Amino acid sequence: MRFFLMVLAPFVNYNMDAIFPFCAEAAQYPSRIKVFVSSKTVELRDMREMLGQHLDERGIDTWIYESNSVIHPDNSQTASLSEVDAADLFIGLFWKKYNDVTVQEFRHARRLKKPCFIYVQDQNTKREQELENFLAAEVLDVAAGVTSVYFDKESLLLEQVADDIYNWLRQRHIDATSVIQMARVSQDEISRLQTEVKRFQDASRQKLPRGTKTDYLAHQLKGWFQSLGYRFESYEVYDPTYFEWIVNIPARRGYDRVLVRGISGEAGLRQLSALRNSTQQNKADEGWLVASRRVSQAARDAANNKENQDVFCYTLDELIDEFANFNGYLEWLETKIKEQKIDTMYVPLAAKKDEIDPETKRQIGHSIYDENNGWIEGYIDRWLDDPSKEHISILGEFGTGKTWFALHYAWLSLQKYKVAKEKGVQRPRLPLVIPLRDYAKAVSVESLFSEFFFRKHEIPLSGYSVFEQLNRMGKFLLIFDGFDEMATRVDRQKMIDNFWELARVVVPGSKAILTCRTEHFPTSIEGRSLLNAELKASTANLSGDPPQFEVLELEKFNNKQIYQVLLNRTPHSTVLKVMENPQLLDLVRLFRLR
């Protein structure tokens, strides 16, 4: 039998204030912490009845699925999955028998990336083989990323569930407040997080701790390890200046146990010594010292000594390099840019941005970005530095230089990235140029990036989830070139679907540029409506709030730009003749040479 629990108040008995540290007064708030609990009907009846009784007595809404007469049996599975959609967490209870409904609900929660807690009664009991197979493959496996616990008594289960939910609530509060403090996401995202923070605090009887810079590093590092499929042991140490975990990394035979010590400041000799001691005390196979940005040279030198052969020093960027090697792609990008001579023959472009009244949707003015304020490159630099916007579309007529700009800006970004890597300072975003003409048949962003990473560039990522995590960590500048190449082959509705499919990569922390021909759209109004994310005819695949969009339009070349374009390709004497002949000059404008 499955319960839909709103975890907002303490249980009675068992000293429930200590067991379940949630606030009874929180019931007045409409947005409450919700937990979906799923189990098999018959074998756990007593446990469910006891749990349901305590919940009812304390004013907690209890939804007993099978006894709800409103739900028609024919659509029971659909109804239960919709309740999983609305939940914050999923809890699964198992004992001896396999239950397909519970398993389907669990898998649905996993697809939605809900936190999942699984509790299995009697570790040594005999279970149905199908249940054993499921638990081994999807719950107990190191790479599963699921919190699982065995229990013997109902009272112990109540304590464990209470502890797990409170710890989840506490950690979510720390993560959210640490992200707010670092202010590296849009204001809309910060506002959303502030609402969540209030919701978490309202649900707790105790004052929840606020996140720090150390917590922000822990938040990023844990997300990175989880995307790689690493399992966390129960060992945890938290201090204002550092934290320690033990992670299990799949190996050729079983897994390696690695003690990770994270430092928000500079990692030095003292931290290296502490890491070595903790690694030895916990009998870990290796120790990793991970700093947000800096590792002292003395610590690096000491890590190379014989007595420290099992401990290693990294910045966060260096640790990512160990598991996500982009060298092959970077070589391809540099070769492509040099083959087309973009590094030497590129001519700066101007762009226009219309300013629209948000109420009337009418244009009230426009800004020009040309040589007086850094061209379009200067505008994109400022856009990158502004967390309030996450997506920008660059429109231009055929031949105005959209692709050249995409590659040119990627080239500038690549040089900054290489310099930062060489100096050992925090790196800017790595530019990923995705020519959409090469992926016109892709039906999802997962298939598009699978082709891009694994087939074309052979980048050794362990899966799409690794890309998603790096994107959320702000490690990429995504440059989608030639949306018209993807859209011209489909009808209007499919074009809208394609745009929103690409928009799935625009999440808090990300930055994406999309180029497209102006004339691809029947009217400029339709084009701007789509690219400004106002045309939402198909948003089924877009999760969360719409990302922050804006549109730039490339200006046509002026005489000075045309002169430079011709001079890059033609003797000076010929250029002068063209510039002095109005008919030839108009012809050049017509062909819009880059």
N, C-alpha and C positions, 0 to 999 in steps of 0.2 A: 504494500500500500504506500502511496506517495503523498507527502505533505508539502505544502507550500508555506514556508515559515517566514514570518516577518520578525526578524530578531531585533526587538526593541526594548524588552523589559526582562528583569531577572526571573528565573524560576523560583519556586518555593521549595522548601526542604533542602537537604544536602548543603546547608549554608550557601544558598544560591547567589547571594550578593557577591561572594568570593568566586563562585564557579562561573557566573555569567555576568560580567561587569558592564551591563548595558542599562540604559536609562529608561525607567518606566514612563517618565514624562514625555519621552520622545514620540509617544503615540499620537501627539497632537500634530506632528509634522507630516504632511502628505507624501513626502518623498522619503521612503524608509529603506533600510537595508533589508534585502530580500534573499532568502535562501531556499533553494529547491532541493527537497530530500526525496530520493527515490529508493524503493526496495521491493522485494517480492512480497506478495500479499499474505500468504498463510503463515510461513515459518517465523515471521518477526512480529506477529500480532500483539503479544503482550508488551513488547518494547514500544510499539507504536501507540498503544492505548495509554501507557504510562506517560509517554512524552506528550501526547496530545492533551491529556488531562492537566498536566502542569502548565502547558502553554495556555489553555483556556482559562485556568484559574488566575493567571497573571495578566489576562487581557490581550494575549498575543493571538492574532488572527491565525487560525489553523484551518487549512483546506485539505480535507480528506477526499482524495480524488474519486475513489470508487463509489462513495456514498453521496456524491454530489449529483442530485437528480437533474440538474440543468444540463449536464453534459450528456449528449447522446452517445451510446456505445459505438456507433458506426464511425464517429470522428474522434474517438478518445485519444488516439495516438497524436493526431494533429493538435488537439487541445493541450495535451501535456507538453508538447514541444513548444507551443506558444508561451506556456508558463515558464519554461526554461529560458526563453528569450527575455522575459521580464525580470529574471532573477539576477542577483549580483554574484552568487556562488552556487555551485552544485555540490550536493552531498549524496553519495551512494552507499547504501548499506547492503552487505552480502553475508550469506552464511553458507548453506550447503548446496542450494539449488540455483541453477542458471535461470535468469529471467530476461527474455529478449527485450521487453519494454524498457526495463531499467538500463540495459546496455545501449539501446537506441537513444535514450534520453542523455546518457553519459556522452555518447559520441557526438550528439548534437551540441552539447555544452562545450565539448572540445573544439568543434568546428568554429564556434562563436568565441573561442579563447576565454571562456569563463574559468575562474579558479575552481579546481575540482579537488574535493576531499573524499577519499574512499575509506570506509571502515569495514573490516572483515572480522566476523565473530569466530572465536576459537581457531587459533592458528593451526593446531594439529589435527583438526577434525577431517573426516573424509568428505570431499566435495564432488559434485558431478564433474566429469572430465571437461565438459564444455565450459563450465565456470572456471576451472583451473586454467584452461588454455587462455581464456579471456584475461584473467587476472595476470597471468605470466606475461602475456604479449602487450597489454595496453595499460596496465596499472603498475606492476612491480618491476618492469623493465627499466633499466637505468635511464634510457633515453625518453621515457614516457613523460617525465615532468609532472607527475601526479603525486600529491601528498597522500600517502596510504598508511593506515595504522591497524593493527590487530587489537581486539578487545575481548574480554571475558564476561564482564558484568555490565548491566544496563547503567548503573550509577557511574561507572568508570567511563562509559561512552559519553554520558552527559557532560562530564568534566572535560573530556578530550574535545568534544565538539565545541564547547564553550571556549576553551583555550584557543582552539584553532581559529574560530571566527573572530575572537577579540584580537588575536595576533595579526590576522589578516587586516582587520579594521585599523589597527595601530600602524601597521606597515604602509598601508595605502595613504594614511594621513601623513606619515613621514615623507613618503615619495612625492606626494602632491605638493606639500609645503616646500620641499627642497627644490622642485622644479620652479615654483613661483619665485623663490628667492634668487635663483640663477637668472631668471627673466630672459631665457633664450628661445621662447616660443611667442606666438602672437598674443595680443591683448585679449582677443576672443578666447583663446585657449586658457589664458591666465584667469579670466572671468569664470570660465567653466570649472576650472580647478578650485577656485575660491568657493564656488557653490558646493562642490563635492566635499571640500574641507569642512564647511559648516554642517553638511549632512553627516559626515563621520563623527564630528564632535558632538552633535545633538544625540547621536545614537549611543554614546558612551557615558557611563557613570563617572569614569575617571577622566582627568584632563589628559589629552593625548599629546605626546611630544612633537615638537616641530622639527622639520628636517634641516640639516646643515650641509655645508659643502662636501663633507665626508659622506653623508647620506646620498647626495646627488651622484657621487662616484659609485657608491654601492648600487644605486638604482640602475645606472648605465651598465655596470659590469655584470650585475645579475641578469639583466635582460640579454646581454651578449652571450653569457654562458647558457642561458635557457634556449636561446635560438640555436645553439650548437648541440643541444640535446644533453648537456651535462646534468648530472643529478647532484643535489646538495645533501650532505649528511646533516645530522642534527646539531653538530658542533658549530657554535656561533659565538664570537666575541665582538662586542661593540664598545667603542670608546670615542670621545669627541674628536680624536685625531686619527683614528685608524679603526679597521674592522678586520676580522679573520673568519674565513669559512674553510670547510673541506669539501671539495668537489670531486666527483667520480667521473673520469674521462674514459670513454670506451677505448679499449686497447685491443691488440691482436688476440690476446687471451684474457678475457674478463675486462678489467678496467684498472686505471691508475688512480691512486688517491693523491690529490694535490692540495696542499695547504696554501690558501691565497690570503695575503695580507695587503689591504688597500690603504693608501696614504693620500690624504687630500693635498698636503703640501709637498715639499721636496723629500724624496726618499734618500736617506743617508745611511751611514755605517751603523748607527744605533738600531735603525729599523731592520737592517739586514741581519744583524746579530739576533734580534728578537725573532725574526722569521726563522732563522736556522734553529734556534732553541725550540720554537713551537713545532717545527717540522719533525724534529727528533722526538720530542715528547709525545706527539700524536702518531708516530711511526708512519708518517706519510712518505710516499715515494719521491715527491718533489715539493719544493716551496717556491712560490711566485710572489715577488714584491712588486706591486702595481701602484704607480703614482699617477695622479691626474695629468701632470705635465712634465715634472722634473725628477731626474735621478742624478745624484751627485756622482762626479767622476770617481771619487774614492770608493763609493759603493759598487760602481761598475767594475773597477779594478779588483776589489775584494771578491766579487762574485766569480771572477775567473780563477781564483786560487784553488788549489787542490782540495782543501778542506771544505770548500763551498761548492763542490761539483754538482750538488743536487738542488741548489737554490739559484734563482734567476731574477734579474731586475728588468722591469719594463715600464715605459709610460703606457697609457691606455692605447695610444696610436700604435706603438710598437707591438703590443700584445695582439691587436687586431691584425697587424701584418703577418703574424705567425700563422693565421688561419684564413686570411683573405688576401691572396697575392694577386695584385692587379698589374704586375709588370708587363705581362703579355699584351694586355689591352693598351697600356700607356705607350708601349712601343708602336703598336698599330696606329694609335691616334697621332703620335708625333710623325710617323712616316707619311700618313695621309696628308697632314697639314703641309709638310715640306714638299711632297710630290706636287701639290697644287700651288705651291709657292705662296701660300696664305701668310706665312711668317714674314715675307719680304714685300709682297705686292698688294696687300690689303689696303683699301682706302677707307678711312673712317666714314661712318654713316650717321645721318641725322634722323631723328624720330620725332613724332608728334604724339602727344597724349591729350585726349579730350577730357575736360572736366564736366561731369554730369551732375545735375541737381538730383539728389537721391529721392526727392518727393515727386517731382514732375517728370523725371527721367529725360529731361531735355538738356542739350548741351548749353553750358553757360560760359564756356571759354575753352582755351587750349594752351598747352605749353609746348615749346619747341626746344629740343635738346640737340645742339649742334656744337661747333667748335668753341663757342662762347662758354659752354658749361660742361665740356667733357664728352660731347657726342653721346651716342646711345650707350657706349661702354661706361661712361660716367654715371648714367642713370641706373644701369643694371648693377653697378658697384653699390650704389646707395640702396637699391632694392634688396640686394643680398644682405646688407647690413641692418635692414629693418625687419624684425621678426613679425610685424603685423601683416605682411603679405607673403603668400607661399607659392603663388602661381602667376606667371605672366605670359601672355600671348603676344607674339610679334607678327603683325600683319604687313604684307608688302606685295606689290604687283610682281609679275614675272620678271626676273632678272634684276631686281633691286638689291640683291645681295643677302637674302635671308640665310641661305646655307653657308655662304662665306662668313657671315657674322657669327653663326652658330659655331663654326670651326675656329674662327679667330678668337672668340671669347673663351672657348675651351682651351685654346693655346695659351692665352694669358693666364687662365686659371691653373693650367698645368705647370707653367713656369713658377708661379707662386707656391704651388704644392711641392714641387721639387726642392725649391730653396728652403722652405720650412722643414721638410724632411731632413735635408742636409744639416741644417742648423740645430735640429732637435727641439724645435719649438712647436706649439700647437699648430696643426695643419689646417689650411682652409679646405673647403669642400672639394672633393675629387670630381672633376667634370666627366659625366657619362653621356656621350653623344649617341643618340639612338635614331638612325635614319629610318623613318617610318615606312618608306617605300620598300625597305627590306623585310618588313614585318606586317605587310598589308593583310596577310591571311591569319594573323594571330587573333584569336577570339577572346583572349583574356590577358591581363597584365602578367599573370603567372606564366602563360605560354610565351609571351613576348620576351620576358626577361630570362626564361629558361633557354630560349634560342640565343639571346644576347650573351648570357654568361657562359653557358655550358657548351653550346655548339660552335658559335662563331669565334669567341675569344678564349674558350677553355679556361675560364676563371674558376679555380677550385673552391667554390662555395659548397657547403654541405646541403643546401636547399634554399628554396625561395624565402623561408622564414629568416635566414641570415641577411638577405638583402633588405627585408622589411625592417629588421632591427637596426641595421646600419643607416637606413634612410631616416628612421625616427631619431637616431642619435645625431642627425645633422651632418653626416659624413659625405653626402653626395650633392652635386648640382646636376639635376637631371635635365638634359637638353633633348627634347623631342623635335626632330627636324622634319618638316614636310607633312603636316597633318592632312593637307589637301591630297597627298599621294595615297593616304589611307582612305580618305572620305569620298574621293571622286568615283570610286568603284561601287558605291552603295547608295541606297536611297536616303532621303532626309532623316527618317527615323533612325536608321542604322548609323548615320553620321552622328546623331545626338548620342546614341548608345556608345559609340566608339569614344566620343569625347569624355563621357562620364566614366567609361572603363579606364581610360588613361588617368582620369582624376582620382582614381582610387589610390594612387601613389602619393597624392598630396595630403599629408598627415602632419600633425604638429611636429615641428622640427625639420620638415622637408623644404626644399626649394626646387621648383620645376619651371623650365622655359619651354614654350611650344611655338613653333613657327608655322605660318600658313599663308597661302596666297589670298590677297584681298578679293580677287575676282571669283574665288571659289564660291562665295556666298551670293545668292540672287540679289540681296540688298545688304547694305552696310549695317542696317538696323538688326537684321537677323544674325549676321556674323557677330556683332557686338553682344547681342543677347546670349548667344551660345558661349562665347569666349569669356564673358563676364560671369558665367555660371548662373544666368537668369533663366535660361531656357532649360527647364528641368522636367522635360517630358519623360525622361527615363533616368531615375536615380536609385534603382533597386540595389545596385552594387556599391553605392556610396555609403559608407558607414560613418556615423557621427555627424557633426555639423559640416555644412559646406565649407571647403577651404577658401582662403582669401585670394580672389582673382583680380587681375587688371589687364588692360590691353594697351599696347603701343603700336603705332603705325609708322613704317619707314617712309621717309620723305624721298622724293625723286632727287637724282643728282643735280647739283648746280654746276655752273661752268667750271668752277675751280676743281670740283671732284672729277668731272669728265676729263679735264686737262691731266690730272694725276693718273687716272685710269689709262688714258692713251699713252702717257709718257712711260708707264710701266711696260708697255708692249710695242711701242712704235718710236722710231727716231724723232728727235725733237723737231726737226724741220717739217716732218709730216704732221706732227701734232699742231704746229702753228698754222699750217694750211687748213686743217680741219676746223680749228677754232675760229679762223677768219672767214669761213664759208658758212653762212646761216643754214643753207640746205643740208650740208654735210653734218653740221652740228645737230640739226633736228633729226637726221637719220640716226645719229649716235644715240640721241635720247630715245628714239623709237625702239632701238634694239636693247637699250639699257645695258650696255656693257658694264661688267663688274670691274 
